[in-house]
Amino acid sequence: MNKDINYDQLIEQVGKCCLTEDFCGTCQKEKCLVGYCKHVLPEAFKKHYEFI
């Protein structure tokens, strides 16, 4: 795994991109690009993936 990738910081920054349910109405989870990233990034970290 690339030691230059800070997954914790990446997950935090992706979370800040969420427009919230106030904007979208309801959370679409993995159907939303931000929700998908929030779901996939921890898995990528656990499995040592560098590309998603």
C-alpha distance matrix in Angstrom:
0.0 3.8 6.1 8.8 8.3 10.8 10.9 14.2 15.8 14.8 16.4 19.3 20.0 20.0 22.4 24.7 25.1 26.9 30.6 31.7 34.2 37.0 36.1 34.9 37.3 35.0 31.2 30.1 26.7 24.5 27.3 26.5 23.6 22.9 23.3 21.1 18.2 19.0 18.9 15.8 13.4 13.6 13.1 10.0 8.7 10.3 9.1 5.3 6.7 6.3 10.1 12.9
3.8 0.0 3.8 5.4 5.9 9.1 10.3 13.6 14.4 13.5 15.9 18.4 18.5 19.0 21.7 23.5 23.9 26.1 29.7 31.1 34.0 36.4 35.4 34.6 37.2 35.2 31.5 30.6 27.4 25.4 27.8 26.6 23.4 22.5 23.6 21.6 18.3 19.3 19.9 16.9 14.1 14.9 15.2 11.8 10.4 12.9 12.3 8.5 8.9 6.8 10.3 13.5
6.1 3.8 0.0 3.8 5.5 7.5 9.7 12.3 13.0 13.1 15.6 17.5 18.0 19.1 21.5 23.0 24.0 26.4 30.0 31.2 34.2 36.5 35.7 35.3 37.8 35.8 32.2 31.7 28.4 26.8 29.5 28.0 24.9 23.5 24.5 23.1 19.6 19.9 20.9 18.4 15.1 15.4 16.4 13.5 11.2 13.6 13.9 10.3 11.6 9.9 13.5 16.3
8.8 5.4 3.8 0.0 3.8 6.3 9.3 11.8 11.4 11.4 14.5 16.1 15.9 17.3 20.0 21.0 21.9 24.6 28.0 29.6 32.8 34.8 33.8 33.6 36.4 34.7 31.2 30.8 27.8 26.4 28.7 26.8 23.5 22.1 23.6 22.4 18.7 19.3 20.9 18.5 15.1 16.1 17.6 14.5 12.6 15.7 16.1 12.6 12.9 10.4 13.3 16.0
8.3 5.9 5.5 3.8 0.0 3.8 5.8 8.9 8.7 8.0 11.0 13.0 12.9 13.9 16.6 17.9 18.7 21.2 24.7 26.2 29.3 31.4 30.5 30.1 32.8 31.0 27.5 27.0 24.0 22.6 25.0 23.1 20.0 18.4 19.8 18.6 15.0 15.5 17.1 14.9 11.4 12.6 14.2 11.3 9.6 13.1 13.8 10.7 10.6 8.3 10.9 13.0
10.8 9.1 7.5 6.3 3.8 0.0 3.8 5.6 5.5 6.2 8.7 10.1 10.7 12.3 14.4 15.7 17.1 19.5 23.0 24.2 27.3 29.4 28.8 28.7 31.2 29.4 25.9 26.0 22.9 22.0 24.7 22.6 19.8 17.6 18.8 18.2 14.6 14.2 16.2 14.7 10.9 11.5 14.0 11.9 9.6 12.9 14.6 12.1 12.6 11.1 13.5 14.8
10.9 10.3 9.7 9.3 5.8 3.8 0.0 3.8 5.4 4.8 6.0 8.4 9.7 10.3 12.1 14.3 15.5 17.3 21.0 21.8 24.7 27.1 26.6 26.1 28.5 26.4 22.8 22.7 19.5 18.6 21.4 19.7 17.1 14.9 15.6 14.9 11.4 10.8 12.5 11.1 7.3 7.8 10.5 8.9 6.7 10.2 12.2 10.4 10.8 10.1 12.1 12.6
14.2 13.6 12.3 11.8 8.9 5.6 3.8 0.0 3.8 5.4 5.3 6.2 8.7 10.0 10.7 12.7 14.8 16.3 19.9 20.3 23.3 25.5 25.5 25.3 27.4 25.4 22.0 22.5 19.3 19.1 22.1 20.1 18.0 15.2 15.6 15.8 12.6 10.8 12.9 12.7 9.1 8.7 12.1 11.6 9.1 11.9 14.6 13.4 14.2 13.9 15.7 15.7
15.8 14.4 13.0 11.4 8.7 5.5 5.4 3.8 0.0 3.8 5.5 5.0 6.1 8.6 9.8 10.8 12.9 15.1 18.5 19.5 22.8 24.6 24.3 24.5 26.9 25.4 22.2 22.8 20.0 20.0 22.5 20.0 17.6 14.7 16.0 16.5 13.0 11.8 14.7 14.4 10.9 11.5 14.9 13.9 12.0 15.1 17.5 15.9 16.0 14.8 16.3 16.4
14.8 13.5 13.1 11.4 8.0 6.2 4.8 5.4 3.8 0.0 3.8 5.4 5.2 6.1 8.6 10.0 11.1 13.4 16.9 18.2 21.4 23.5 22.7 22.6 25.2 23.6 20.3 20.4 17.7 17.2 19.5 17.0 14.3 11.7 13.3 13.4 9.7 9.4 12.3 11.6 8.2 10.0 13.0 11.6 10.7 14.2 15.9 14.5 13.8 12.4 13.2 13.0
16.4 15.9 15.6 14.5 11.0 8.7 6.0 5.3 5.5 3.8 0.0 3.8 5.5 5.2 6.2 8.8 10.2 11.4 15.2 15.8 18.7 21.1 20.7 20.4 22.6 20.7 17.3 17.6 14.7 14.6 17.2 15.0 12.9 9.9 10.7 11.2 7.9 6.3 9.3 9.6 6.7 7.9 11.3 11.0 10.2 13.1 15.4 14.8 14.3 13.9 14.4 13.4
19.3 18.4 17.5 16.1 13.0 10.1 8.4 6.2 5.0 5.4 3.8 0.0 3.8 5.5 5.1 6.6 9.2 10.6 14.0 14.6 17.9 19.7 19.6 19.9 22.1 20.6 17.5 18.6 16.1 16.8 19.1 16.5 14.7 11.3 12.3 13.8 10.8 8.8 12.2 13.2 10.5 11.2 14.8 14.7 13.6 16.4 18.9 18.2 18.0 17.3 17.9 17.0
20.0 18.5 18.0 15.9 12.9 10.7 9.7 8.7 6.1 5.2 5.5 3.8 0.0 3.8 5.3 5.1 6.9 9.5 12.7 14.2 17.8 19.3 18.5 19.0 21.7 20.7 17.8 18.7 16.6 17.0 18.8 15.7 13.5 10.2 12.4 13.7 10.6 9.8 13.5 14.1 11.5 13.3 16.6 15.9 15.3 18.5 20.5 19.4 18.5 17.2 17.3 16.4
20.0 19.0 19.1 17.3 13.9 12.3 10.3 10.0 8.6 6.1 5.2 5.5 3.8 0.0 3.8 5.3 5.3 7.3 10.9 12.4 15.7 17.7 16.6 16.5 19.3 18.0 14.9 15.2 13.2 13.3 15.0 12.0 9.7 6.5 8.8 10.0 7.2 6.8 10.6 11.2 9.5 11.8 14.6 14.2 14.4 17.5 19.1 18.6 17.2 16.2 15.7 14.1
22.4 21.7 21.5 20.0 16.6 14.4 12.1 10.7 9.8 8.6 6.2 5.1 5.3 3.8 0.0 3.8 5.4 5.7 9.3 9.8 13.0 15.1 14.8 14.8 17.1 15.7 12.7 13.9 11.9 13.1 15.0 12.0 10.9 7.2 8.2 10.7 8.8 6.8 10.5 12.4 11.0 12.4 15.5 15.9 15.9 18.4 20.6 20.5 19.6 19.1 18.7 16.9
24.7 23.5 23.0 21.0 17.9 15.7 14.3 12.7 10.8 10.0 8.8 6.6 5.1 5.3 3.8 0.0 3.8 5.5 8.1 9.5 13.1 14.3 13.8 14.7 17.3 16.7 14.3 15.9 14.6 16.0 17.3 13.9 12.7 9.1 11.1 13.7 11.7 10.5 14.2 15.8 14.3 15.9 19.1 19.1 18.9 21.7 23.9 23.4 22.4 21.4 21.0 19.4
25.1 23.9 24.0 21.9 18.7 17.1 15.5 14.8 12.9 11.1 10.2 9.2 6.9 5.3 5.4 3.8 0.0 3.8 6.3 8.9 12.3 13.6 12.1 12.6 15.8 15.4 13.1 14.0 13.3 14.3 14.8 11.2 9.8 6.8 9.6 12.0 10.4 10.3 13.9 15.2 14.3 16.6 19.2 19.1 19.6 22.5 24.1 23.7 22.1 21.0 19.9 18.0
26.9 26.1 26.4 24.6 21.2 19.5 17.3 16.3 15.1 13.4 11.4 10.6 9.5 7.3 5.7 5.5 3.8 0.0 3.8 5.4 8.7 10.4 9.4 9.5 12.3 11.7 9.5 10.9 10.5 12.3 12.8 9.3 9.3 6.2 7.8 11.0 10.6 9.8 12.9 15.0 14.8 16.7 19.2 19.8 20.5 22.9 24.7 24.8 23.3 22.8 21.5 19.1
30.6 29.7 30.0 28.0 24.7 23.0 21.0 19.9 18.5 16.9 15.2 14.0 12.7 10.9 9.3 8.1 6.3 3.8 0.0 3.8 6.9 7.5 5.9 7.0 10.0 10.5 9.5 11.4 12.2 14.4 14.0 10.6 11.3 9.0 10.5 13.8 13.9 13.4 16.2 18.4 18.5 20.5 22.8 23.4 24.3 26.6 28.3 28.6 26.9 26.3 24.8 22.3
31.7 31.1 31.2 29.6 26.2 24.2 21.8 20.3 19.5 18.2 15.8 14.6 14.2 12.4 9.8 9.5 8.9 5.4 3.8 0.0 3.8 5.3 5.7 6.5 8.1 8.1 7.4 10.3 11.1 14.1 14.1 11.3 12.9 10.4 10.6 14.2 14.9 13.5 15.8 18.7 19.0 20.3 22.7 23.9 24.6 26.5 28.5 29.2 27.9 27.7 26.4 23.7
34.2 34.0 34.2 32.8 29.3 27.3 24.7 23.3 22.8 21.4 18.7 17.9 17.8 15.7 13.0 13.1 12.3 8.7 6.9 3.8 0.0 3.8 5.3 4.9 4.8 4.9 5.8 9.1 10.8 14.2 13.8 11.8 14.3 12.5 11.8 15.4 16.8 15.4 17.1 20.3 21.2 22.2 24.2 25.8 26.8 28.4 30.2 31.3 29.9 30.1 28.6 25.6
37.0 36.4 36.5 34.8 31.4 29.4 27.1 25.5 24.6 23.5 21.1 19.7 19.3 17.7 15.1 14.3 13.6 10.4 7.5 5.3 3.8 0.0 3.8 5.9 5.7 7.8 9.5 12.6 14.5 17.8 17.1 14.8 17.0 15.2 15.1 18.7 19.8 18.6 20.6 23.6 24.2 25.4 27.6 29.0 29.8 31.6 33.6 34.4 33.0 32.9 31.4 28.6
36.1 35.4 35.7 33.8 30.5 28.8 26.6 25.5 24.3 22.7 20.7 19.6 18.5 16.6 14.8 13.8 12.1 9.4 5.9 5.7 5.3 3.8 0.0 3.8 5.8 8.4 9.7 11.9 14.1 16.8 15.5 12.9 14.9 13.6 14.3 17.5 18.6 18.1 20.2 22.8 23.5 25.3 27.3 28.3 29.4 31.4 33.1 33.7 31.9 31.5 29.8 26.9
34.9 34.6 35.3 33.6 30.1 28.7 26.1 25.3 24.5 22.6 20.4 19.9 19.0 16.5 14.8 14.7 12.6 9.5 7.0 6.5 4.9 5.9 3.8 0.0 3.8 5.6 6.9 8.5 11.3 13.9 12.2 10.1 12.7 12.2 12.2 15.2 16.9 16.6 18.2 20.8 22.1 23.8 25.4 26.6 28.1 29.9 31.2 32.2 30.3 30.1 28.2 25.0
37.3 37.2 37.8 36.4 32.8 31.2 28.5 27.4 26.9 25.2 22.6 22.1 21.7 19.3 17.1 17.3 15.8 12.3 10.0 8.1 4.8 5.7 5.8 3.8 0.0 3.8 7.0 9.1 12.2 15.2 13.8 12.5 15.6 15.0 14.2 17.2 19.3 18.6 19.7 22.7 24.2 25.5 27.0 28.6 30.0 31.4 33.0 34.2 32.5 32.8 30.9 27.6
35.0 35.2 35.8 34.7 31.0 29.4 26.4 25.4 25.4 23.6 20.7 20.6 20.7 18.0 15.7 16.7 15.4 11.7 10.5 8.1 4.9 7.8 8.4 5.6 3.8 0.0 3.8 6.2 9.0 12.3 11.4 10.7 14.1 13.4 11.7 14.7 17.1 16.1 16.7 19.9 21.6 22.6 23.9 25.8 27.3 28.4 30.0 31.5 30.0 30.6 28.8 25.4
31.2 31.5 32.2 31.2 27.5 25.9 22.8 22.0 22.2 20.3 17.3 17.5 17.8 14.9 12.7 14.3 13.1 9.5 9.5 7.4 5.8 9.5 9.7 6.9 7.0 3.8 0.0 3.8 5.5 9.0 8.9 8.1 11.3 10.2 8.1 11.2 13.5 12.4 12.9 16.1 17.9 18.9 20.2 22.1 23.5 24.7 26.2 27.7 26.3 26.9 25.3 21.9
30.1 30.6 31.7 30.8 27.0 26.0 22.7 22.5 22.8 20.4 17.6 18.6 18.7 15.2 13.9 15.9 14.0 10.9 11.4 10.3 9.1 12.6 11.9 8.5 9.1 6.2 3.8 0.0 3.8 6.3 5.3 5.6 9.3 9.5 7.2 9.2 12.3 12.0 11.9 14.6 16.9 18.3 19.0 20.7 22.7 23.8 24.8 26.5 24.6 25.4 23.3 19.8
26.7 27.4 28.4 27.8 24.0 22.9 19.5 19.3 20.0 17.7 14.7 16.1 16.6 13.2 11.9 14.6 13.3 10.5 12.2 11.1 10.8 14.5 14.1 11.3 12.2 9.0 5.5 3.8 0.0 3.8 5.5 5.8 8.4 8.0 4.6 6.5 9.5 8.7 8.2 11.2 13.5 14.6 15.3 17.2 19.1 20.0 21.2 22.9 21.4 22.3 20.6 17.2
24.5 25.4 26.8 26.4 22.6 22.0 18.6 19.1 20.0 17.2 14.6 16.8 17.0 13.3 13.1 16.0 14.3 12.3 14.4 14.1 14.2 17.8 16.8 13.9 15.2 12.3 9.0 6.3 3.8 0.0 3.8 5.3 7.0 7.9 5.0 4.1 7.8 8.4 7.0 8.9 11.9 13.4 13.3 15.0 17.4 18.4 18.9 20.7 18.7 19.8 17.7 14.1
27.3 27.8 29.5 28.7 25.0 24.7 21.4 22.1 22.5 19.5 17.2 19.1 18.8 15.0 15.0 17.3 14.8 12.8 14.0 14.1 13.8 17.1 15.5 12.2 13.8 11.4 8.9 5.3 5.5 3.8 0.0 3.8 6.6 8.7 7.0 6.5 10.1 11.4 10.6 12.1 15.0 16.9 16.8 18.0 20.7 21.9 22.1 23.7 21.3 22.0 19.5 15.8
26.5 26.6 28.0 26.8 23.1 22.6 19.7 20.1 20.0 17.0 15.0 16.5 15.7 12.0 12.0 13.9 11.2 9.3 10.6 11.3 11.8 14.8 12.9 10.1 12.5 10.7 8.1 5.6 5.8 5.3 3.8 0.0 3.8 5.5 5.1 5.9 8.5 9.8 10.4 11.9 14.0 16.4 17.0 17.8 20.1 21.8 22.4 23.4 21.1 21.2 18.9 15.4
23.6 23.4 24.9 23.5 20.0 19.8 17.1 18.0 17.6 14.3 12.9 14.7 13.5 9.7 10.9 12.7 9.8 9.3 11.3 12.9 14.3 17.0 14.9 12.7 15.6 14.1 11.3 9.3 8.4 7.0 6.6 3.8 0.0 3.8 5.5 5.1 6.2 8.7 9.9 10.4 11.9 14.9 15.6 15.6 18.0 20.2 20.5 21.0 18.5 18.1 15.7 12.4
22.9 22.5 23.5 22.1 18.4 17.6 14.9 15.2 14.7 11.7 9.9 11.3 10.2 6.5 7.2 9.1 6.8 6.2 9.0 10.4 12.5 15.2 13.6 12.2 15.0 13.4 10.2 9.5 8.0 7.9 8.7 5.5 3.8 0.0 3.8 5.4 5.1 6.2 8.7 9.9 10.5 13.2 14.8 15.0 16.7 19.0 20.1 20.4 18.4 18.0 16.3 13.4
23.3 23.6 24.5 23.6 19.8 18.8 15.6 15.6 16.0 13.3 10.7 12.3 12.4 8.8 8.2 11.1 9.6 7.8 10.5 10.6 11.8 15.1 14.3 12.2 14.2 11.7 8.1 7.2 4.6 5.0 7.0 5.1 5.5 3.8 0.0 3.8 5.4 5.1 6.2 8.6 10.2 12.0 13.3 14.5 16.2 17.9 19.1 20.1 18.4 18.8 17.2 14.0
21.1 21.6 23.1 22.4 18.6 18.2 14.9 15.8 16.5 13.4 11.2 13.8 13.7 10.0 10.7 13.7 12.0 11.0 13.8 14.2 15.4 18.7 17.5 15.2 17.2 14.7 11.2 9.2 6.5 4.1 6.5 5.9 5.1 5.4 3.8 0.0 3.8 5.5 5.1 6.0 8.5 10.8 11.1 12.0 14.4 16.0 16.6 17.7 15.6 16.2 14.2 10.8
18.2 18.3 19.6 18.7 15.0 14.6 11.4 12.6 13.0 9.7 7.9 10.8 10.6 7.2 8.8 11.7 10.4 10.6 13.9 14.9 16.8 19.8 18.6 16.9 19.3 17.1 13.5 12.3 9.5 7.8 10.1 8.5 6.2 5.1 5.4 3.8 0.0 3.8 5.3 5.1 5.7 8.8 9.9 9.9 11.9 14.2 15.0 15.4 13.4 13.5 11.9 9.0
19.0 19.3 19.9 19.3 15.5 14.2 10.8 10.8 11.8 9.4 6.3 8.8 9.8 6.8 6.8 10.5 10.3 9.8 13.4 13.5 15.4 18.6 18.1 16.6 18.6 16.1 12.4 12.0 8.7 8.4 11.4 9.8 8.7 6.2 5.1 5.5 3.8 0.0 3.8 5.8 5.7 7.3 9.4 10.5 11.5 13.4 15.1 15.9 14.7 15.2 14.5 11.9
18.9 19.9 20.9 20.9 17.1 16.2 12.5 12.9 14.7 12.3 9.3 12.2 13.5 10.6 10.5 14.2 13.9 12.9 16.2 15.8 17.1 20.6 20.2 18.2 19.7 16.7 12.9 11.9 8.2 7.0 10.6 10.4 9.9 8.7 6.2 5.1 5.3 3.8 0.0 3.8 5.9 6.5 7.3 9.3 11.0 11.9 13.3 14.9 13.8 15.2 14.4 11.5
15.8 16.9 18.4 18.5 14.9 14.7 11.1 12.7 14.4 11.6 9.6 13.2 14.1 11.2 12.4 15.8 15.2 15.0 18.4 18.7 20.3 23.6 22.8 20.8 22.7 19.9 16.1 14.6 11.2 8.9 12.1 11.9 10.4 9.9 8.6 6.0 5.1 5.8 3.8 0.0 3.8 5.7 5.2 6.1 8.7 10.0 10.5 11.9 10.3 11.7 10.7 7.9
13.4 14.1 15.1 15.1 11.4 10.9 7.3 9.1 10.9 8.2 6.7 10.5 11.5 9.5 11.0 14.3 14.3 14.8 18.5 19.0 21.2 24.2 23.5 22.1 24.2 21.6 17.9 16.9 13.5 11.9 15.0 14.0 11.9 10.5 10.2 8.5 5.7 5.7 5.9 3.8 0.0 3.8 5.4 5.0 6.2 8.7 9.9 10.2 9.1 9.9 9.9 8.2
13.6 14.9 15.4 16.1 12.6 11.5 7.8 8.7 11.5 10.0 7.9 11.2 13.3 11.8 12.4 15.9 16.6 16.7 20.5 20.3 22.2 25.4 25.3 23.8 25.5 22.6 18.9 18.3 14.6 13.4 16.9 16.4 14.9 13.2 12.0 10.8 8.8 7.3 6.5 5.7 3.8 0.0 3.8 5.4 5.0 6.2 8.6 9.7 10.0 11.7 12.6 11.2
13.1 15.2 16.4 17.6 14.2 14.0 10.5 12.1 14.9 13.0 11.3 14.8 16.6 14.6 15.5 19.1 19.2 19.2 22.8 22.7 24.2 27.6 27.3 25.4 27.0 23.9 20.2 19.0 15.3 13.3 16.8 17.0 15.6 14.8 13.3 11.1 9.9 9.4 7.3 5.2 5.4 3.8 0.0 3.8 5.3 5.1 6.1 8.3 8.3 11.0 11.5 9.9
10.0 11.8 13.5 14.5 11.3 11.9 8.9 11.6 13.9 11.6 11.0 14.7 15.9 14.2 15.9 19.1 19.1 19.8 23.4 23.9 25.8 29.0 28.3 26.6 28.6 25.8 22.1 20.7 17.2 15.0 18.0 17.8 15.6 15.0 14.5 12.0 9.9 10.5 9.3 6.1 5.0 5.4 3.8 0.0 3.8 5.5 5.2 5.7 4.8 7.2 8.0 7.3
8.7 10.4 11.2 12.6 9.6 9.6 6.7 9.1 12.0 10.7 10.2 13.6 15.3 14.4 15.9 18.9 19.6 20.5 24.3 24.6 26.8 29.8 29.4 28.1 30.0 27.3 23.5 22.7 19.1 17.4 20.7 20.1 18.0 16.7 16.2 14.4 11.9 11.5 11.0 8.7 6.2 5.0 5.3 3.8 0.0 3.8 5.5 5.1 6.4 8.2 10.3 10.5
10.3 12.9 13.6 15.7 13.1 12.9 10.2 11.9 15.1 14.2 13.1 16.4 18.5 17.5 18.4 21.7 22.5 22.9 26.6 26.5 28.4 31.6 31.4 29.9 31.4 28.4 24.7 23.8 20.0 18.4 21.9 21.8 20.2 19.0 17.9 16.0 14.2 13.4 11.9 10.0 8.7 6.2 5.1 5.5 3.8 0.0 3.8 5.6 7.9 10.8 12.8 12.8
9.1 12.3 13.9 16.1 13.8 14.6 12.2 14.6 17.5 15.9 15.4 18.9 20.5 19.1 20.6 23.9 24.1 24.7 28.3 28.5 30.2 33.6 33.1 31.2 33.0 30.0 26.2 24.8 21.2 18.9 22.1 22.4 20.5 20.1 19.1 16.6 15.0 15.1 13.3 10.5 9.9 8.6 6.1 5.2 5.5 3.8 0.0 3.8 5.6 9.2 11.0 11.2
5.3 8.5 10.3 12.6 10.7 12.1 10.4 13.4 15.9 14.5 14.8 18.2 19.4 18.6 20.5 23.4 23.7 24.8 28.6 29.2 31.3 34.4 33.7 32.2 34.2 31.5 27.7 26.5 22.9 20.7 23.7 23.4 21.0 20.4 20.1 17.7 15.4 15.9 14.9 11.9 10.2 9.7 8.3 5.7 5.1 5.6 3.8 0.0 3.8 6.5 9.3 10.8
6.7 8.9 11.6 12.9 10.6 12.6 10.8 14.2 16.0 13.8 14.3 18.0 18.5 17.2 19.6 22.4 22.1 23.3 26.9 27.9 29.9 33.0 31.9 30.3 32.5 30.0 26.3 24.6 21.4 18.7 21.3 21.1 18.5 18.4 18.4 15.6 13.4 14.7 13.8 10.3 9.1 10.0 8.3 4.8 6.4 7.9 5.6 3.8 0.0 3.8 5.7 7.2
6.3 6.8 9.9 10.4 8.3 11.1 10.1 13.9 14.8 12.4 13.9 17.3 17.2 16.2 19.1 21.4 21.0 22.8 26.3 27.7 30.1 32.9 31.5 30.1 32.8 30.6 26.9 25.4 22.3 19.8 22.0 21.2 18.1 18.0 18.8 16.2 13.5 15.2 15.2 11.7 9.9 11.7 11.0 7.2 8.2 10.8 9.2 6.5 3.8 0.0 3.8 6.9
10.1 10.3 13.5 13.3 10.9 13.5 12.1 15.7 16.3 13.2 14.4 17.9 17.3 15.7 18.7 21.0 19.9 21.5 24.8 26.4 28.6 31.4 29.8 28.2 30.9 28.8 25.3 23.3 20.6 17.7 19.5 18.9 15.7 16.3 17.2 14.2 11.9 14.5 14.4 10.7 9.9 12.6 11.5 8.0 10.3 12.8 11.0 9.3 5.7 3.8 0.0 3.8
12.9 13.5 16.3 16.0 13.0 14.8 12.6 15.7 16.4 13.0 13.4 17.0 16.4 14.1 16.9 19.4 18.0 19.1 22.3 23.7 25.6 28.6 26.9 25.0 27.6 25.4 21.9 19.8 17.2 14.1 15.8 15.4 12.4 13.4 14.0 10.8 9.0 11.9 11.5 7.9 8.2 11.2 9.9 7.3 10.5 12.8 11.2 10.8 7.2 6.9 3.8 0.0
